[in-house]
Amino acid sequence: MKIALAGNPNSGKTTLYNALTGELEHVGNWSGVTVNKKEHPLKDSYKNNNNEETIVVDLPGTYSISPYTSEEAVTHDFIIEENPDVIINIVDTTNLSRGLFFTTQLLELNIPVVIALNKQDMLGKKGINIDNKKLSDTLKCKVVAISASNGTGLETLVKQAMKVAEKDGQECPFIDLKNTEVSNKEEQADLDKNRFKVVSEILNDCETREVKSEELTLSDKIDKVVANKVLGLPIFFAVMWFVYWFSQSFLGGAISGYLNDTFFGEIVPNFMNELLANLEVNELLSALLVDGIIGGVGAVVGFLPLIMVLFFCLTLLEDSGYMARVAVVMDRYLKKVGLSGKAIIPMVVGSACAIPGIMATRTIKNVNEKRITAILTPFVPCGAKLPIIALFSVIFFPDASWVGPSMYLLAIVVIIVAGLILKNIFSVEYTQSLFIIELPEYKLPSLKNATISMLEKGWAFIVKAGTIILVCNTLIWLLQTYDFGFNVVENADTSMLATIGAIMVPLLIPLGMSGWQLGAATLTGFIAKENVVGSLAVMYAVTDSMLESGVSPLLGVFTPATALAFMVLNLFTPPCFAAIGAMNSEISDKKWLGVGILFQILTGYTLAMIVAQIGFIIDGTVGLSIIPAILILVAEIFFYMKIVRKNKKAVAESPVAA
């Protein structure tokens, strides 16, 4: 049996899916969070002694059965072509009029439907009363009152869904409105008008409201400040500053400091060294285990508390409804450079992980907008980049709480400027699509949901550290220990890793840096960005001369200017291989993909070069590295202007322009 969950965006559909299946799918306050259908077996506790396998399918949110966006097409195609046994139509009771438009369309499909009136706990606060019995009689289908967030009414809902699934269909009171009768847009518009008229009549009979809609709610009053076109961005920066301060300098920082300095810095290595010595383990193998595996993985896992606390705070912000306001604030700036307002959704989603962020670009209808957004989305600092921010913030800027939040502000600037550059490079001409988003009312976020989300992301990070990062760090240690003749080297400068990393050394000169270790660490970041931290730990942990420079060996490698530049380099160059794979899937054009990756490399490199040289000017240490930096910058500007002029000339001479 297949139970399809269908409803408007922000109706609580994915929350219901998680409650019925035990999954932890991402929940957001906008369309596009669910960009494809998701399936999972129903929890045994809801089966009521029925041994038949029941699959629950979470479909992307849609306002109409007629597909306009790609995610709406997923919902349309599944319902029409795969013919589920029953549809649970989730309707937001606080916005019944909008939900019933879609409901009347579902009822015409001759598929059993059960209506789940969600968010029952909000009705009393809003002064809304719905006559469920009258609504059920009018629509001629079962109506069940539920609250997906606290689990109220879910058992009854599943029972009713299984009961009506046994029927081949149901009587439809709106058969005259069927979409199959429509042959053109004008008839569709007339049909929609009639449908709204029917919905209005149903509302007059079944719903009463005590609160006048023109009265400003508390959410409206707050939005006048936080979504203000002038105050919105500074408030966002202030919020992110507090989140980073709390996660890095306060709670998360205290726990992380213990893990890095004491647990993985002293307790575990000392214990393992003593244990391996007692077992008379080979010195080379002992060094691999302690310096390579424990040292590398420990350096990454040591920052886990910072990441978990940060994700806990971000989940609270999203659950409260604030992140939807961030989308509104950023929409103004993105439209300035010709991007669709919808581009902000992938970028907000990508703040957790670039992969679902890139996948969310499929909600953008215009293909060129979609491709540009897929290229720009990885510039947002994701969870994998947080260890890099944390490492350099803690070591080089321990008293500067602005470093972490400034990376988000810098990402905004980079996205806007890069978007304008890409638009000119490709001479993209298009009509901007409208950006429509429902702003949910502010609410107290769920500590339970935030904790579950934090633990889920923390566990995913640990799994990644125990697989990809462990393998990569082990490989780094081995490459640093042997030369190409597979002989153990006395000096790592003659190792295989030194040869590989040396390829990057000339590129580091304009950044004011040197050392094959930095080149090698940057390369490992393409596998997984967390590897940058682990690789540095492995390589410099076995360099004794570095240990004399201070508490951290990195203090002898970087100055504050080059540390900031190296951080920027790894944050704004191409993401991990998995994210590049997602780009390939969504862009669907090898040329665009190649240009996109090259553009990301040049953006991150140029930005790091500028940061380094500005830093040298500020601290009065300008060196010869400024000469190649200026030459590279001038060359990039020259080629950019040449490409733009060539494209403009081609457009002017094209038959379409003529």
KOLMI-819666 format. One record per residue (C-alpha): residue in three letters; y, z, x. Coordinates in steps of 0.25 Angstrom, whole numbers, padded with zeros to 4 digits, always signed. Example, Ala and Ser with C-alpha at 12.3 -4.5 7.8 and 13.67 -1.06 7.14 Angstrom:
BEGIN
ala-0018+0031+0049ser-0004+0029+0055
***
This chain:
BEGIN
met+0000+0000+0000lys+0014-0004+0005ile+0026+0004+0000ala+0039-0003+0004leu+0052+0005+0005ala+0064-0003+0001gly+0078+0001-0001asn+0093+0000+0003pro+0097+0004+0017asn+0100+0019+0018ser+0092+0022+0005gly+0082+0031+0013lys+0071+0021+0014thr+0067+0024+0029thr+0069+0039+0027leu+0058+0037+0015tyr+0050+0028+0024asn+0049+0039+0035ala+0046+0050+0025leu+0035+0042+0019thr+0028+0038+0032gly+0032+0048+0042glu+0039+0038+0051leu+0052+0040+0058glu+0059+0027+0055his+0074+0026+0058val+0083+0029+0047gly+0097+0024+0046asn+0109+0023+0037trp+0110+0008+0037ser+0103-0005+0034gly+0095-0011+0046val+0089+0002+0051thr+0076-0003+0046val+0075-0017+0050asn+0061-0020+0047lys+0050-0014+0038lys+0042-0002+0043glu+0029+0002+0038his+0021+0015+0039pro+0010+0022+0031leu+0014+0032+0021lys+0012+0046+0024asp-0001+0052+0020ser+0006+0063+0012tyr+0011+0053+0002lys-0002+0046+0000asn-0006+0055-0011asn-0021+0054-0007asn-0020+0039-0007asn-0028+0034+0005glu-0022+0020+0004glu-0013+0016+0015thr+0001+0016+0011ile+0012+0009+0020val+0027+0012+0018val+0036+0000+0022asp+0051+0003+0025leu+0059-0009+0023pro+0073-0012+0028gly+0084-0007+0019thr+0090-0018+0009tyr+0100-0019-0002ser+0093-0031-0008ile+0080-0038-0009ser+0087-0051-0005pro+0087-0051+0010tyr+0101-0052+0017thr+0098-0045+0030ser+0085-0046+0039glu+0081-0032+0035glu+0082-0035+0020ala+0074-0047+0023val+0063-0038+0028thr+0063-0030+0015his+0063-0042+0006asp+0052-0049+0013phe+0043-0037+0013ile+0045-0034-0001ile+0043-0048-0006glu+0033-0053+0004glu+0024-0041+0007asn+0024-0035-0008pro+0023-0020-0005asp+0015-0012-0015val+0027-0004-0019ile+0042-0003-0015ile+0049+0010-0014asn+0064+0007-0017ile+0072+0018-0010val+0085+0019-0017asp+0097+0028-0013thr+0100+0036-0025thr+0114+0038-0020asn+0116+0023-0021leu+0108+0019-0032ser+0116+0007-0036arg+0113+0000-0022gly+0099+0004-0022leu+0095-0001-0036phe+0100-0016-0033phe+0088-0017-0023thr+0079-0009-0032thr+0081-0019-0044gln+0077-0030-0034leu+0065-0023-0030leu+0060-0021-0044glu+0060-0036-0046leu+0050-0039-0036asn+0038-0034-0044ile+0034-0024-0033pro+0032-0009-0037val+0045-0001-0034val+0047+0013-0034ile+0062+0018-0032ala+0064+0030-0023leu+0078+0036-0026asn+0081+0042-0013lys+0091+0052-0008gln+0090+0061-0021asp+0095+0072-0013met+0109+0065-0012leu+0110+0063-0027gly+0116+0077-0031lys+0126+0077-0019lys+0131+0064-0025gly+0131+0067-0039ile+0121+0056-0043asn+0111+0057-0054ile+0100+0046-0056asp+0091+0046-0068asn+0078+0042-0061lys+0070+0041-0074lys+0080+0031-0080leu+0081+0023-0067ser+0066+0022-0066asp+0065+0017-0081thr+0076+0007-0079leu+0070+0001-0066lys+0056+0003-0071cys+0051+0008-0058lys+0048+0022-0052val+0060+0030-0047val+0057+0042-0038ala+0068+0051-0033ile+0066+0054-0018ser+0074+0059-0005ala+0068+0053+0007ser+0075+0062+0017asn+0069+0074+0012gly+0056+0069+0006thr+0058+0072-0009gly+0051+0063-0019leu+0043+0055-0009glu+0029+0059-0014thr+0033+0055-0028leu+0039+0042-0022val+0026+0038-0015lys+0017+0041-0027gln+0026+0032-0036ala+0026+0021-0026met+0010+0021-0025lys+0009+0022-0040val+0018+0010-0043ala+0012+0002-0032glu+0000+0001-0040lys+0007-0008-0050asp+0009-0023-0047gly+0024-0022-0050gln+0033-0017-0060glu+0042-0021-0072cys+0056-0026-0067pro+0068-0023-0076phe+0076-0033-0068ile+0068-0045-0068asp+0080-0054-0072leu+0087-0050-0058lys+0075-0056-0050asn+0080-0062-0037thr+0070-0074-0039glu+0079-0079-0050val+0091-0081-0040ser+0093-0095-0033asn+0107-0094-0027lys+0117-0084-0022glu+0125-0084-0034glu+0113-0081-0043gln+0110-0070-0033ala+0124-0064-0034asp+0123-0064-0049leu+0109-0057-0049asp+0115-0046-0039lys+0126-0044-0049asn+0116-0042-0060arg+0108-0033-0052phe+0120-0024-0049lys+0123-0024-0064val+0109-0019-0067val+0109-0009-0056ser+0123-0004-0061glu+0117-0002-0075ile+0105+0006-0070leu+0114+0015-0062asn+0123+0017-0075asp+0110+0022-0082cys+0103+0030-0071glu+0114+0035-0061thr+0125+0045-0063arg+0135+0049-0052glu+0144+0061-0053val+0152+0058-0040lys+0162+0047-0041ser+0159+0036-0030glu+0174+0034-0026glu+0175+0049-0021leu+0174+0050-0006thr+0162+0057-0001leu+0161+0066+0011ser+0154+0054+0018asp+0166+0045+0014lys+0176+0055+0020ile+0168+0057+0033asp+0167+0041+0034lys+0182+0040+0034val+0182+0047+0048val+0169+0043+0055ala+0169+0029+0050asn+0184+0027+0052lys+0187+0014+0060val+0195+0022+0070leu+0188+0036+0071gly+0174+0030+0069leu+0171+0026+0084pro+0177+0039+0090ile+0169+0048+0080phe+0157+0040+0084phe+0159+0042+0099ala+0162+0057+0096val+0149+0059+0088met+0141+0052+0099trp+0148+0061+0110phe+0144+0073+0102val+0129+0068+0101tyr+0128+0065+0116trp+0135+0078+0119phe+0125+0086+0111ser+0113+0078+0115gln+0116+0077+0130ser+0125+0088+0134phe+0121+0099+0124leu+0107+0100+0118gly+0100+0088+0124gly+0106+0089+0137ala+0102+0104+0139ile+0087+0100+0136ser+0087+0087+0144gly+0093+0095+0156tyr+0081+0104+0156leu+0071+0093+0155asn+0078+0085+0166asp+0081+0096+0176thr+0070+0106+0173phe+0058+0101+0166phe+0057+0087+0171gly+0065+0090+0184glu+0058+0102+0189ile+0046+0108+0180val+0038+0095+0177pro+0040+0089+0191asn+0037+0102+0198phe+0025+0105+0189met+0019+0091+0191asn+0022+0091+0207glu+0014+0104+0208leu+0003+0100+0199leu+0001+0086+0206ala+0001+0093+0219asn-0010+0103+0215leu-0018+0091+0210glu-0016+0084+0223val-0011+0072+0217asn-0006+0060+0226glu+0009+0062+0229leu+0012+0047+0225leu+0006+0050+0211ser+0012+0063+0210ala+0026+0057+0213leu+0023+0046+0202leu+0020+0057+0192val+0032+0067+0195asp+0043+0057+0200gly+0039+0045+0193ile+0034+0049+0179ile+0039+0063+0177gly+0052+0061+0184gly+0055+0047+0177val+0050+0051+0163gly+0056+0065+0164ala+0069+0060+0167val+0069+0052+0154val+0062+0062+0145gly+0072+0073+0151phe+0083+0066+0143leu+0075+0066+0130pro+0082+0079+0124leu+0095+0071+0125ile+0090+0059+0118met+0083+0067+0107val+0095+0075+0104leu+0104+0063+0104phe+0094+0056+0094phe+0094+0068+0086cys+0109+0068+0085leu+0110+0053+0082thr+0100+0054+0071leu+0108+0065+0064leu+0120+0056+0065glu+0112+0045+0059asp+0106+0054+0048ser+0120+0059+0044gly+0125+0045+0041tyr+0135+0044+0053met+0128+0033+0061ala+0131+0023+0049arg+0145+0026+0051val+0144+0022+0065ala+0139+0009+0061val+0152+0007+0052val+0161+0012+0063met+0154+0002+0073asp+0154-0010+0063arg+0169-0011+0065tyr+0168-0013+0080leu+0156-0023+0079lys+0163-0032+0070lys+0175-0033+0079val+0166-0041+0088gly+0159-0049+0078leu+0146-0041+0076ser+0141-0038+0063gly+0143-0024+0058lys+0128-0024+0056ala+0127-0024+0072ile+0130-0009+0072ile+0117-0005+0065pro+0108-0010+0076met+0117-0003+0086val+0116+0011+0079val+0101+0009+0077gly+0100+0005+0092ser+0107+0018+0097ala+0093+0024+0095cys+0085+0013+0101ala+0089-0002+0104ile+0077-0008+0098pro+0079-0004+0083gly+0093-0007+0085ile+0091-0021+0090met+0081-0023+0078ala+0091-0019+0068thr+0099-0031+0072arg+0090-0039+0063thr+0099-0034+0051ile+0110-0043+0056lys+0109-0056+0049asn+0118-0065+0058val+0109-0069+0070asn+0119-0069+0081glu+0125-0055+0076lys+0111-0050+0077arg+0108-0055+0091ile+0121-0050+0096thr+0119-0036+0090ala+0104-0036+0096ile+0110-0038+0110leu+0121-0027+0108thr+0113-0016+0101pro+0106-0012+0114phe+0119-0008+0120val+0119+0004+0111pro+0113+0016+0119cys+0099+0019+0113gly+0090+0030+0115ala+0084+0024+0127lys+0097+0024+0135leu+0100+0039+0132pro+0093+0044+0144ile+0102+0035+0153ile+0114+0040+0146ala+0109+0055+0147leu+0105+0054+0162phe+0118+0048+0167ser+0126+0057+0157val+0119+0070+0162ile+0119+0067+0177phe+0133+0060+0179phe+0141+0064+0167pro+0136+0078+0163asp+0150+0083+0158ala+0154+0069+0151ser+0149+0069+0137trp+0155+0056+0135val+0145+0048+0142gly+0134+0047+0132pro+0143+0043+0120ser+0151+0034+0128met+0139+0025+0130tyr+0139+0023+0115leu+0154+0020+0115leu+0152+0010+0126ala+0140+0004+0119ile+0150+0001+0107val+0160-0005+0116val+0149-0014+0123ile+0143-0018+0110ile+0157-0023+0105val+0161-0030+0117ala+0147-0036+0120gly+0147-0041+0105leu+0160-0048+0107ile+0155-0054+0120leu+0141-0059+0114lys+0149-0065+0102asn+0157-0073+0111ile+0146-0077+0120phe+0138-0082+0109ser+0150-0087+0101val+0144-0080+0089glu+0151-0084+0076tyr+0146-0077+0063thr+0151-0070+0051gln+0150-0055+0052ser+0140-0049+0042leu+0144-0038+0034phe+0140-0024+0038ile+0137-0015+0026ile+0132-0001+0028glu+0130+0011+0019leu+0136+0024+0024pro+0127+0035+0020glu+0133+0048+0016tyr+0134+0058+0028lys+0123+0069+0027leu+0117+0080+0035pro+0107+0073+0044ser+0093+0078+0044leu+0089+0086+0056lys+0074+0084+0053asn+0076+0068+0054ala+0085+0070+0067thr+0074+0078+0073ile+0063+0069+0069ser+0071+0057+0074met+0074+0064+0087leu+0059+0068+0090glu+0055+0054+0087lys+0065+0048+0096gly+0061+0058+0107trp+0047+0056+0106ala+0049+0041+0107phe+0057+0043+0119ile+0046+0052+0125val+0035+0041+0122lys+0044+0031+0129ala+0046+0040+0141gly+0031+0042+0141thr+0028+0027+0141ile+0038+0017+0145ile+0047+0026+0154leu+0035+0033+0160val+0029+0019+0164cys+0042+0014+0169asn+0045+0026+0177thr+0031+0026+0183leu+0033+0011+0187ile+0047+0015+0193trp+0040+0025+0202leu+0029+0016+0206leu+0039+0005+0209gln+0047+0014+0217thr+0035+0020+0225tyr+0029+0007+0229asp+0033-0006+0236phe+0029-0020+0232gly+0017-0018+0242phe+0013-0006+0234asn+0016+0003+0245val+0022+0017+0243val+0036+0016+0248glu+0043+0028+0255asn+0057+0023+0251ala+0059+0018+0236asp+0069+0008+0241thr+0057-0001+0246ser+0049+0001+0233met+0046-0010+0222leu+0056-0003+0213ala+0067-0004+0223thr+0065-0019+0225ile+0065-0021+0209gly+0078-0012+0208ala+0085-0019+0219ile+0086-0031+0210met+0096-0024+0202val+0104-0018+0214pro+0114-0029+0215leu+0118-0028+0201leu+0121-0013+0202ile+0131-0016+0213pro+0143-0019+0203leu+0139-0006+0196gly+0141+0002+0209met+0127+0006+0210ser+0115+0003+0219gly+0101+0007+0221trp+0088+0000+0216gln+0085+0012+0208leu+0096+0009+0198gly+0092-0006+0197ala+0077-0001+0194ala+0081+0009+0184thr+0090-0001+0177leu+0078-0011+0176thr+0069+0000+0170gly+0079+0002+0159phe+0075-0012+0153ile+0061-0006+0150ala+0067+0007+0144lys+0081+0012+0146glu+0075+0026+0148asn+0069+0021+0160val+0082+0021+0168val+0082+0036+0168gly+0067+0037+0171ser+0068+0027+0182leu+0080+0033+0189ala+0073+0047+0189val+0060+0041+0195met+0068+0033+0206tyr+0078+0044+0210ala+0068+0055+0209val+0061+0051+0221thr+0073+0047+0229asp+0075+0060+0237ser+0089+0056+0243met+0094+0056+0229leu+0091+0070+0226glu+0101+0075+0236ser+0113+0070+0228gly+0112+0080+0217val+0105+0085+0205ser+0102+0071+0200pro+0098+0060+0210leu+0106+0050+0202leu+0119+0057+0206gly+0117+0051+0220val+0115+0037+0213phe+0126+0036+0203thr+0141+0039+0202pro+0146+0042+0188ala+0152+0028+0188thr+0138+0021+0191ala+0130+0031+0183leu+0139+0027+0171ala+0137+0012+0174phe+0122+0014+0176met+0121+0020+0163val+0129+0009+0156leu+0121-0001+0163asn+0108+0004+0158leu+0114+0007+0144phe+0119-0007+0141thr+0110-0017+0148pro+0098-0022+0140pro+0089-0012+0133cys+0074-0009+0135phe+0064-0020+0134ala+0060-0016+0120ala+0074-0017+0115ile+0075-0031+0121gly+0063-0035+0114ala+0070-0031+0101met+0082-0039+0105asn+0072-0051+0107ser+0066-0049+0093glu+0080-0048+0086ile+0088-0058+0094ser+0076-0069+0092asp+0082-0078+0103lys+0079-0078+0118lys+0092-0083+0122trp+0100-0072+0114leu+0090-0062+0120gly+0092-0066+0134val+0107-0067+0132gly+0107-0053+0126ile+0100-0046+0137leu+0108-0053+0147phe+0121-0049+0140gln+0116-0034+0139ile+0113-0034+0154leu+0127-0040+0157thr+0133-0030+0148gly+0127-0018+0153tyr+0129-0022+0168thr+0143-0026+0166leu+0146-0013+0158ala+0140-0005+0169met+0148-0012+0180ile+0161-0010+0173val+0158+0005+0171ala+0154+0007+0185gln+0167+0000+0191ile+0176+0008+0181gly+0169+0020+0186phe+0171+0017+0200ile+0186+0014+0197ile+0188+0028+0190asp+0181+0036+0201gly+0188+0028+0212thr+0175+0022+0218val+0177+0007+0216gly+0168+0000+0226leu+0164-0014+0230ser+0155-0015+0217ile+0167-0018+0209ile+0168-0032+0215pro+0155-0037+0210ala+0158-0030+0197ile+0171-0038+0195leu+0164-0051+0199ile+0153-0049+0189leu+0162-0045+0178val+0171-0057+0180ala+0159-0066+0180glu+0154-0060+0167ile+0168-0063+0161phe+0168-0077+0166phe+0155-0081+0161tyr+0157-0074+0147met+0170-0082+0146lys+0163-0095+0150ile+0152-0093+0139val+0162-0089+0128arg+0171-0102+0132lys+0158-0110+0132asn+0154-0105+0118lys+0167-0107+0112lys+0168-0121+0117ala+0154-0124+0112val+0158-0118+0098ala+0170-0127+0098glu+0163-0140+0101ser+0151-0137+0091pro+0150-0146+0079val+0151-0134+0070ala+0165-0130+0076ala+0169-0144+0075
***
